[in-house]
Structure formats: C-alpha cells, structure tokens
Amino acid sequence: MTAELFVHARVCRGTGLCRAMAPALFDLGPDGKARILRTAVSDPEELALVQDIADCCPTEAIALESSA
C-alpha cells in the first residue's frame, strides 16, 4: 500500500510535532507551518508512523490518502 501525505496549511499551527516525530518526512517552512519533504509513503513502518502523527496532530492538519 502507498499513501500520499497532505498538510492542511490553513489549520496547521506549526507545533512541530510532525517534524519531531519524523524529520525525514516533515519540516517547518519559513511561515512556521508544516511542510512535507516526501509526499508518497509505502514502507509499512513509515505508514504506521505517519498515521500516528496524523492522529496526534493537535489541529488535525496532517492527512493520509491511500493510493492503493
């Protein structure tokens, strides 16, 4: 399974939780909001991690969309 990552910039508050949990996948941009470094994730461990990050995001700004 492969999933595509999204950050909903309008609701992101830049807490940095995503970057702290997965610095290879997320960073904070110049505006202080999360940005994705790699949009497609297929490794099962990374998929689980990203799902955890999405579940923990205080503003629910991180989303995953399955692409089969």
C-alpha positions as CSV (number, residue, x, y, z in Angstrom):
1,M,0.0,0.0,0.0
2,T,1.1,3.5,-0.8
3,A,-0.3,6.7,0.8
4,E,0.1,10.3,-0.1
5,L,0.7,12.8,2.7
6,F,-1.1,16.2,2.9
7,V,-0.8,19.2,5.2
8,H,-3.8,21.4,5.5
9,A,-1.9,24.7,5.8
10,R,-5.0,26.7,6.9
11,V,-5.3,24.7,10.1
12,C,-1.6,24.0,10.8
13,R,-0.3,26.0,13.8
14,G,3.3,24.9,13.4
15,T,3.6,23.0,16.7
16,G,6.5,20.9,15.2
17,L,5.2,17.6,16.4
18,C,5.3,16.1,13.0
19,R,8.9,17.2,12.4
20,A,9.9,15.9,15.9
21,M,8.4,12.5,15.2
22,A,9.5,12.1,11.5
23,P,12.2,14.6,10.5
24,A,12.8,12.7,7.2
25,L,9.2,13.4,6.2
26,F,8.3,16.8,7.7
27,D,9.9,20.2,8.2
28,L,8.6,23.6,9.2
29,G,8.6,26.2,6.4
30,P,9.5,29.9,6.6
31,D,5.9,30.6,7.7
32,G,6.4,28.2,10.6
33,K,3.9,25.7,9.3
34,A,4.5,22.1,8.5
35,R,5.7,21.1,5.0
36,I,6.1,17.7,3.6
37,L,9.6,16.6,2.4
38,R,8.3,13.4,0.7
39,T,4.7,13.0,-0.3
40,A,4.5,9.3,-1.1
41,V,5.0,6.7,1.7
42,S,4.9,3.0,1.1
43,D,7.1,1.4,3.8
44,P,4.8,-0.2,6.4
45,E,6.7,1.2,9.3
46,E,6.6,4.7,7.9
47,L,2.9,4.3,7.1
48,A,2.2,3.4,10.8
49,L,4.4,6.3,11.9
50,V,2.6,8.8,9.7
51,Q,-0.8,7.5,10.8
52,D,0.3,8.1,14.4
53,I,1.5,11.6,13.6
54,A,-1.9,12.4,11.9
55,D,-3.7,11.0,14.9
56,C,-1.6,13.1,17.3
57,C,-1.6,16.4,15.4
58,P,-3.4,18.8,17.7
59,T,-5.1,20.7,14.8
60,E,-5.6,17.6,12.6
61,A,-3.6,19.3,9.8
62,I,-1.9,16.1,8.7
63,A,-3.8,13.7,6.4
64,L,-3.1,10.5,4.5
65,E,-4.8,9.4,1.4
66,S,-4.4,5.8,0.3
67,S,-3.4,5.3,-3.3
68,A,-3.7,1.5,-3.4
